[in-house]
Amino acid sequence: MSASINVRAFMAPDDPEACMRFYEGHSKLLQIYFGINKITSGNVDWISHKNTVVVIVEDDTGTKTYGGARVQMADGVLPLPIELAIGKYDPKIYSDVKIGSAEICGLWNSKEVAGMGIGSLILSRVCVALMTQLPVDNVHVLCAPITTRGAKRVGAVIDTSLGNEGVFYYPKDDLVATAMIIRDVHEVSSADPSERELIYNLRKNPNQIRVETGPKGSFEVNYQLGLPQWV
């Protein structure tokens, strides 16, 4: 991979080509690692959805995609993936999701950047940082066991009001998913103090270049997180 990476945010309909790279990369990963061909955050309806923000990790040419995540806002038009995923097990999710709710979903990173902290740290942090640019006051996350710890770091807590103390068997009977929520997207009071500081920094300076340090060392990240439609 190149020496530096770009992490940029945009409204889904504004860059269909990047959305397709995101979709193809995410789908391939689900098939390779989990043998899953269909999950609720893996469909393509969001590509034309004006209330979906895409965060994409690319090389510095903008042609190679290393990962991404989405923030989908509830609008009564396109259901949140968590509604489709767990609604049949716990219909309470339908009343929990309302205008002002959003979901962080579809988070993935490619094998090329595995172990760098792109998915577990940077994408989670960026999605939470974006919240203050959006008309959102709470955000849902449906986490696989491997992503639960990262979600806690950025302020999500287990939503024990859903399922079995927040736990569901999804997307297959032998896989566990945990429903989590950030109820205070501006304050993120449950976040680790170091993470909260980094989130606030990205909110204050959404377009910046900084050196990030992950488990496999340091690398330069060019953040392009300004969303002019919502500013």
C-alpha positions as CSV (number, residue, x, y, z in Angstrom):
1,M,0.0,0.0,0.0
2,S,1.1,3.6,-0.4
3,A,2.9,5.6,2.3
4,S,-0.2,7.6,3.1
5,I,-3.9,7.0,3.1
6,N,-6.9,9.2,2.6
7,V,-10.0,8.9,4.8
8,R,-12.9,10.9,3.3
9,A,-16.6,11.3,4.0
10,F,-19.3,12.1,1.5
11,M,-23.0,11.7,1.0
12,A,-23.6,8.4,-0.9
13,P,-25.3,9.7,-4.0
14,D,-22.4,12.1,-4.6
15,D,-19.9,9.4,-5.5
16,P,-21.5,6.2,-6.9
17,E,-18.2,4.9,-8.2
18,A,-16.6,5.0,-4.7
19,C,-19.8,3.5,-3.3
20,M,-19.5,0.5,-5.6
21,R,-15.8,0.0,-4.6
22,F,-16.9,0.1,-1.0
23,Y,-19.7,-2.4,-1.7
24,E,-17.6,-4.9,-3.6
25,G,-14.8,-4.8,-1.0
26,H,-17.2,-5.3,1.9
27,S,-19.0,-8.1,0.1
28,K,-15.8,-9.9,-0.8
29,L,-14.6,-9.7,2.8
30,L,-17.9,-11.2,4.2
31,Q,-17.7,-14.1,1.8
32,I,-14.0,-14.8,2.5
33,Y,-14.1,-14.7,6.3
34,F,-17.6,-15.6,7.2
35,G,-19.1,-17.4,4.2
36,I,-21.9,-14.8,4.3
37,N,-23.5,-13.7,1.1
38,K,-26.2,-11.5,2.5
39,I,-26.4,-9.3,5.5
40,T,-28.7,-6.3,6.1
41,S,-25.9,-3.8,5.9
42,G,-24.6,-5.5,2.7
43,N,-27.4,-4.5,0.3
44,V,-27.0,-1.7,-2.3
45,D,-30.1,0.4,-1.5
46,W,-27.9,2.9,0.4
47,I,-25.9,3.9,-2.7
48,S,-28.7,6.2,-3.8
49,H,-29.8,7.2,-0.3
50,K,-29.4,10.9,0.3
51,N,-29.3,10.4,4.1
52,T,-26.3,8.0,4.1
53,V,-22.8,9.2,4.7
54,V,-20.0,7.0,3.4
55,V,-16.6,7.0,5.0
56,I,-14.0,5.5,2.7
57,V,-10.3,4.6,3.2
58,E,-8.3,4.9,-0.1
59,D,-4.8,5.2,-1.3
60,D,-3.5,8.6,-2.3
61,T,-4.6,8.2,-5.9
62,G,-8.2,7.6,-4.8
63,T,-8.5,4.4,-6.9
64,K,-7.8,1.7,-4.4
65,T,-10.1,1.1,-1.4
66,Y,-8.8,-0.3,1.9
67,G,-12.0,-0.2,3.9
68,G,-14.9,2.0,5.0
69,A,-18.0,2.4,7.1
70,R,-21.4,4.1,6.7
71,V,-23.5,6.4,8.8
72,Q,-27.2,5.9,7.8
73,M,-29.7,8.4,9.2
74,A,-33.2,7.3,10.0
75,D,-35.7,9.1,7.7
76,G,-38.7,6.8,7.4
77,V,-37.7,6.0,3.8
78,L,-34.9,3.5,4.1
79,P,-34.9,1.3,7.3
80,L,-31.7,1.2,9.3
81,P,-29.9,-2.2,8.8
82,I,-30.3,-2.9,12.6
83,E,-34.1,-2.7,12.1
84,L,-34.0,-5.3,9.3
85,A,-31.5,-7.5,11.2
86,I,-33.1,-7.8,14.6
87,G,-36.7,-6.5,14.2
88,K,-38.0,-10.1,13.9
89,Y,-36.4,-11.0,17.2
90,D,-37.2,-7.9,19.1
91,P,-39.7,-5.4,17.6
92,K,-38.7,-2.8,20.2
93,I,-36.0,-1.6,17.8
94,Y,-38.8,-0.2,15.6
95,S,-39.9,2.2,18.3
96,D,-36.4,3.0,19.4
97,V,-35.4,4.2,15.9
98,K,-36.9,7.6,15.0
99,I,-35.9,10.8,13.3
100,G,-32.7,11.8,15.0
101,S,-31.4,8.2,15.1
102,A,-28.6,6.9,13.0
103,E,-26.6,3.8,12.6
104,I,-22.9,3.1,12.1
105,C,-22.8,0.1,9.8
106,G,-20.9,-1.8,7.1
107,L,-17.6,-1.2,8.8
108,W,-14.8,-3.2,7.1
109,N,-11.1,-3.1,6.2
110,S,-9.1,-5.1,3.6
111,K,-6.5,-7.8,4.4
112,E,-3.8,-5.3,3.1
113,V,-4.3,-3.1,6.1
114,A,-5.3,-5.7,8.7
115,G,-3.7,-5.0,12.1
116,M,-3.1,-1.3,11.4
117,G,-6.1,-0.2,13.4
118,I,-8.0,1.2,10.3
119,G,-11.2,-0.6,11.2
120,S,-11.1,-1.0,14.9
121,L,-9.8,2.5,15.7
122,I,-9.8,5.1,12.9
123,L,-13.2,4.3,11.2
124,S,-15.1,4.1,14.5
125,R,-13.6,7.3,15.6
126,V,-14.3,9.1,12.3
127,C,-17.9,8.0,12.3
128,V,-18.5,9.3,15.8
129,A,-16.6,12.5,15.0
130,L,-19.0,13.1,12.0
131,M,-22.1,13.1,14.2
132,T,-21.9,16.8,15.1
133,Q,-22.2,17.7,11.4
134,L,-25.4,15.7,11.1
135,P,-29.0,16.2,12.5
136,V,-28.5,13.2,14.8
137,D,-28.7,12.8,18.6
138,N,-28.2,9.0,19.1
139,V,-26.5,6.3,17.0
140,H,-27.0,2.5,17.0
141,V,-24.3,-0.1,16.2
142,L,-24.7,-3.8,15.8
143,C,-21.3,-5.3,16.6
144,A,-19.6,-8.6,15.9
145,P,-17.6,-9.7,18.9
146,I,-14.4,-8.4,17.3
147,T,-15.8,-4.9,17.0
148,T,-17.5,-4.5,20.4
149,R,-14.3,-3.3,22.2
150,G,-13.6,-0.7,19.6
151,A,-17.2,0.6,19.8
152,K,-16.9,0.9,23.6
153,R,-13.7,2.9,23.2
154,V,-15.6,5.6,21.1
155,G,-18.5,5.8,23.5
156,A,-21.0,3.1,22.7
157,V,-22.6,1.1,25.5
158,I,-24.5,-2.2,25.2
159,D,-28.2,-1.6,24.7
160,T,-29.4,-4.1,27.3
161,S,-33.1,-3.2,26.6
162,L,-32.9,-5.2,23.3
163,G,-32.6,-9.0,22.8
164,N,-31.0,-11.0,25.6
165,E,-29.2,-8.1,27.4
166,G,-28.2,-6.7,24.0
167,V,-27.1,-10.0,22.5
168,F,-28.6,-11.6,19.3
169,Y,-27.6,-14.6,17.2
170,Y,-27.0,-12.9,13.9
171,P,-26.3,-13.1,10.9
172,K,-26.2,-16.9,11.5
173,D,-27.1,-19.1,14.4
174,D,-23.5,-19.7,15.4
175,L,-22.5,-16.0,15.3
176,V,-23.2,-13.5,18.0
177,A,-24.1,-9.8,17.5
178,T,-24.3,-7.1,20.2
179,A,-26.7,-4.2,19.9
180,M,-24.9,-1.0,21.2
181,I,-25.9,2.7,21.3
182,I,-24.4,6.1,21.8
183,R,-27.1,8.2,23.4
184,D,-25.0,11.4,23.7
185,V,-23.3,11.9,20.3
186,H,-22.1,15.4,21.2
187,E,-20.6,14.6,24.6
188,V,-19.6,10.9,24.1
189,S,-19.3,10.7,27.8
190,S,-18.7,6.9,27.9
191,A,-15.7,7.1,25.5
192,D,-12.2,6.5,26.7
193,P,-10.7,10.0,27.5
194,S,-8.0,9.6,24.9
195,E,-10.5,8.7,22.2
196,R,-12.8,11.6,23.2
197,E,-9.9,14.0,22.7
198,L,-9.2,12.6,19.2
199,I,-12.9,12.7,18.3
200,Y,-13.1,16.4,19.4
201,N,-9.9,17.1,17.4
202,L,-11.5,15.7,14.2
203,R,-14.7,17.7,14.9
204,K,-12.7,20.9,15.2
205,N,-10.5,20.2,12.2
206,P,-12.4,17.8,9.9
207,N,-9.8,18.3,7.1
208,Q,-6.3,17.6,8.4
209,I,-3.3,15.5,7.8
210,R,-1.9,13.7,10.9
211,V,0.3,10.7,11.7
212,E,-1.6,7.9,13.3
213,T,0.0,5.0,15.2
214,G,-1.6,1.6,15.1
215,P,-0.5,-1.9,16.2
216,K,1.8,-2.2,13.2
217,G,3.4,1.2,13.4
218,S,2.8,4.8,12.2
219,F,1.3,6.0,9.0
220,E,0.1,9.3,7.6
221,V,-3.6,9.9,7.2
222,N,-5.2,12.7,5.1
223,Y,-8.6,13.3,6.6
224,Q,-11.3,14.9,4.4
225,L,-14.4,14.8,6.6
226,G,-16.1,18.1,5.9
227,L,-19.7,17.6,4.7
228,P,-20.8,20.9,3.2
229,Q,-24.4,19.8,2.7
230,W,-24.9,19.7,6.5
231,V,-22.6,22.4,7.7
